[in-house]
Amino acid sequence: MTHILHIDTSPRRERSHSRSLAREFLEQWKQFYPEATVTYRDLALNPVPYIDETWVRAKFTPAHDYTPELERAIALSDQLVDEFLTADRYVLSAPMYNFSIPAVLKSYIDYIVRPRRTFTLTQNGFQGLVTHRKMLLVQARGSDFRSGFAYDLMNFQEPYLKTVFGFIGVTDIETINANGLNIELRDQELAAAKSTIQTLAATW
């Protein structure tokens, strides 16, 4: 049975385009796959703390060498990694902030990109351990970051997310993008995003 981990990151709640589009996709997708289960995590409502020095020590310490202090420091990360690994598909919604991603999402990523858990180092280099999974990125942007248009080269949101999740093994990544939501492109881009939702819902 398919198990989706749905992650929202926008603080705008009901006014959020990324949340709304992700929700619409899942509603349509579940019409085709009603047996699927969904775990939901709202990083805006329940943000992950920033990492600190103790957490970093725990990250690079084998579990059998943990002290009680290190166990406490890494406990939330273990919980988030376990939740991430339990799913076989991911729906991640995010607005673009300052050409990249919200801080709450970056903090979450820091917690789940873990040696020996989601990636390893081999004699041939780094190897992702989260394989045979799919991800859908639902991204909302205020200006025109479409490929080949005005601010294309300033888009560090999608390249970063594809790179970091690809690093841990999630390479099958689809996107639903809504650009220009603060300018005249708004209606056009929302319509295009909804069209993509209809197509992906039946095939993803």
C-alpha positions in Angstrom: 0.0 0.0 0.0 1.3 3.4 -1.0 2.3 5.7 2.0 2.7 9.4 1.3 4.5 11.8 3.6 2.9 15.2 3.0 5.0 18.2 4.2 3.8 21.8 4.2 6.1 24.7 5.0 4.4 28.0 4.3 3.4 30.1 7.3 0.5 31.7 5.4 -1.8 28.8 6.2 -5.1 29.2 4.3 -3.7 32.1 2.2 -0.9 29.9 1.0 -0.8 28.9 -2.7 1.7 26.1 -2.2 -0.4 24.5 0.5 -3.6 24.9 -1.5 -2.1 23.3 -4.6 -0.6 20.4 -2.7 -3.9 19.8 -1.0 -5.7 19.9 -4.3 -3.3 17.4 -5.8 -3.7 14.9 -3.0 -7.5 15.2 -3.1 -7.4 14.3 -6.8 -4.7 11.7 -6.5 -6.6 9.8 -3.7 -9.6 9.4 -6.0 -7.4 7.1 -8.1 -5.6 5.5 -5.2 -8.1 5.5 -2.3 -6.2 2.8 -0.4 -3.1 5.0 0.1 -2.2 6.4 3.5 -1.0 9.9 4.2 1.2 11.1 7.1 1.1 14.9 7.5 3.7 17.2 8.9 3.3 21.0 9.1 6.7 22.6 9.6 5.3 26.1 9.9 3.0 25.0 12.8 5.6 22.7 14.3 9.1 23.9 13.3 12.2 21.9 13.8 14.8 23.6 16.0 18.1 24.7 14.5 20.9 22.2 15.0 23.5 22.9 17.7 27.0 21.7 18.6 25.7 18.7 20.6 23.5 17.6 17.7 26.4 17.7 15.3 28.5 15.6 17.7 25.6 13.1 17.9 25.2 13.0 14.1 28.8 11.8 13.6 28.9 9.5 16.6 27.9 5.8 16.1 24.7 4.9 18.0 26.5 2.4 20.3 28.8 5.2 21.6 25.9 7.7 22.5 26.0 9.3 25.9 22.6 10.2 27.4 23.2 13.8 26.3 23.8 12.7 22.7 20.8 10.4 22.7 18.6 13.4 23.8 20.2 15.6 21.1 19.5 13.2 18.3 16.1 11.8 19.3 14.0 14.2 17.2 16.2 13.6 14.2 15.8 9.9 14.6 12.0 10.3 14.8 12.0 12.5 11.6 14.3 10.1 9.7 12.1 7.1 10.7 9.0 8.9 9.5 10.7 9.8 6.3 11.9 6.3 5.6 8.5 4.8 6.3 7.0 6.6 3.4 7.5 5.6 -0.2 6.3 8.9 -1.7 6.6 12.5 -0.7 4.5 15.6 -1.4 6.5 18.7 -0.3 5.0 22.2 -0.7 7.1 25.3 -0.3 7.0 29.0 -1.2 10.1 30.6 -2.5 11.8 32.9 0.1 14.7 35.1 -1.1 15.3 32.9 -4.1 15.4 29.7 -2.0 13.4 27.9 0.6 11.9 28.8 4.0 14.2 28.3 7.0 11.9 25.8 8.6 12.4 23.5 5.6 16.2 23.9 5.6 16.2 23.0 9.3 14.1 19.9 8.6 16.5 18.9 5.8 19.4 19.3 8.1 17.8 16.8 10.5 17.1 14.1 7.9 20.3 14.2 5.9 22.1 11.8 8.1 25.2 9.6 7.6 24.4 5.9 8.0 20.7 6.7 7.9 19.9 8.4 4.6 23.3 8.4 3.0 26.6 6.7 3.3 30.2 7.1 2.0 31.6 4.3 -0.1 34.9 3.9 -1.9 33.1 5.3 -4.9 31.8 8.4 -3.1 28.6 9.3 -1.5 25.6 7.0 -1.9 22.0 7.8 -1.1 20.1 5.2 0.9 16.5 6.5 0.3 15.9 4.7 -3.0 12.9 3.6 -5.1 10.8 6.5 -3.9 9.0 9.4 -5.6 8.7 13.0 -4.7 6.4 15.8 -5.8 7.6 19.4 -5.2 4.8 22.0 -5.1 6.4 25.4 -5.4 4.9 28.9 -5.3 6.8 32.1 -6.3 5.9 35.7 -6.3 7.9 36.7 -9.4 8.7 35.2 -12.8 11.1 32.4 -12.2 10.1 30.3 -15.2 12.8 28.6 -17.2 14.2 31.1 -19.7 12.4 34.1 -18.3 13.3 37.1 -16.2 14.6 35.6 -12.9 15.4 32.1 -14.0 19.1 32.2 -12.9 18.0 33.4 -9.4 16.0 30.3 -8.8 17.9 28.4 -6.1 14.8 26.8 -4.7 14.1 23.9 -7.1 17.8 23.2 -8.0 18.6 22.9 -4.3 15.7 20.7 -3.4 16.4 18.3 -6.3 20.1 18.2 -5.4 19.7 17.6 -1.7 17.0 14.9 -2.0 18.8 13.4 -5.0 21.9 13.2 -2.7 20.0 10.9 -0.3 18.6 8.8 -3.2 15.3 10.4 -4.1 15.8 11.1 -7.8 12.3 10.5 -9.2 11.0 14.1 -8.7 8.1 15.8 -10.3 7.2 19.5 -9.9 4.1 21.7 -9.9 5.2 25.3 -10.1 3.2 28.5 -9.8 5.2 31.6 -10.8 4.4 35.3 -10.8 1.8 35.1 -8.1 2.4 38.7 -7.2 2.3 40.0 -10.7 0.1 39.7 -13.8 1.1 36.1 -14.4 -1.0 34.9 -11.4 -4.1 33.7 -13.1 -2.2 32.1 -15.9 0.2 30.3 -13.7 -2.4 29.0 -11.3 -4.4 27.7 -14.2 -1.3 25.9 -15.5 -0.5 24.5 -12.1 -4.1 23.1 -11.8 -3.7 21.6 -15.3 -0.5 19.8 -14.2 -2.3 18.6 -11.1 -5.0 16.9 -13.2 -2.4 15.2 -15.4 -0.2 14.0 -12.5 -3.0 12.9 -10.3 -3.8 10.1 -12.7 -0.2 9.0 -13.4 2.0 9.7 -10.4 
